[in-house]
Structures are given as structure tokens and as C-alpha cells.
Amino acid sequence: MSTDANAEKATEMTADKPLKILVVDDEAPARRRLRDLLNDCQQALPLTVVGEVENGREALHWVQASEIDLLLTDIQMPDMSGIELAQHLRKMKQPPRVIFVTAFNEYAVQAFELNAIDYLMKPVRIDRLLTALRKVPALEPLSEAQLAGLPTDARRFLPVIGRTRIELVPIEEVIYFKAEQKYVTIKTHEREFTLEESLVKLEQEFAPDFVRTHRSYLVAKRAIKRLVLGSANEQRTNGDHENDGWKIELQDTSELLPVSRRQCGTLQAMLKSME
């Protein structure tokens, strides 16, 4: 997001205009308590709670369909965590500000302070909430560096930028990633998507469930059926001179993927261990 866009967004959040807030928490009592506190804060600060949702995926839908200035979001939620939600929001041209509401221990909270990320500890106190809300107009959208410094698990979804909105691709549906010139293609059984991330980064993040089979391919382990020896003619046709003709046969598809010479032994050992 540009500096001009940041300034424009901050200007919109003035004392004369109510702060539009979305509450995100998977526990109904927590959402109810936070909403009650926000109602009490209205005596000191103009604000309106536009809605409440129970997970990050629902929150992303809300943000793309409504005008929202601030998300008060829990971190540990099923389906999609608050931190992953914040990562996806960064793809928007004008993302809302984010304040995390957490029951994390002291060690984890140090990460928020170290990375200059605003947070509220549960149970939330009204004086601390008011202080946080008053800082919202001056807050910048969370940066990639800030979020990278937080303790988090691998993402469950990948954000794909469509014509009008962000579409989420569940990791569990990904068969493989293929590196192209300046982007990565995501392959599922139903569709292909374009992702502006590096294959190296994806390999590091999803190492337990995906394996590098070739310089251009990162494949879901669950999708691999077996190694097969491709023909020399097929090898020349594909322009792949790095391997000895070995290919990966995928589950539930006739598609064969190339295997580099250096990865062949690793894949053979992996498949043997999975027998």
C-alpha cells in the first residue's frame, strides 16, 4: 500500500466519523464481551460494530464486501488463524488496520512488542481497549516483516488475486506448485491459479507435506503415486535433460511430472518409507 493511500485511509478515520469495527473470534462469549466493551467505549469515541464472525475466512469475506476500518481479531481460531488472516489482508489495496486480541503467554507477547504490533490481552480491559482504539487513525497496515516475526503455523490457504477480490485456495487441495518465470502456478484437481510467491518460500513453509521433485516443481506428498521410467523421446520432448527419464505418476490423474537427478534417490526413499 502506498504512502498516499495510507494517508488517505487515515484521513477517513476522523473524530467526526465513526470507526467501523469487525469482531473476529471463534468463541461466542468472547465476541459478546468485546462487543459489550465496544458499546461502552461509544461514550468516549465514535465507533460502530459492523459485525462479528467466528474465523478468519469469514472475516476476509466481510472485509471485501463492506467498508471496515479495524479488525479486532483473536489469534488461535480453527479454519484460519488471526495471523494468517492478517497475511491475506496485506494483498488488498487498502487493508483495514488490525489489532490482535490474544490469550498468548508472555513469551509470545514479546514478539508482538518486538515487532511493534498492537494487541490486547484477554480478558480485555476497557481502558486498554480505548487506548488502542484511539491509536487506530495513526496505525499503518501490518507489514510482511512484522508478521514474519510472529510465532505462527503454516498457512491453511493461499491468497490468489482475482479481478475484484482475493480468492483462497486451501492447501489441502493443492496437488503441486510449478515455478514459472516470475510467478508460481498452483495446480488443483479442478483449476490452476497464479501465485506471486517464490517456490523456495513455499518449500520452506510447507516442507512437512510437500517435497521438491525438480527445480520447477514442489509436489504434495499425498498426491504422489509412484516413480515411473519415462521414455527417452518423452524426455527430449519435455526439454528436461537433468534427469534419467524418471517421472512422478500422480494419484487420480494421468499427468507425469519430471524428476531431477539429485531428487530421484530422495523420492525413492520417501516412497519406500510410505509403503
Summary of the structure (lengths in Angstrom):
residues: 275
radius of gyration: 22.7
end to end distance: 48.5
largest distance: 76.4
contacts: 800
relative contact order: 0.09
helix: 37%
strand: 27%
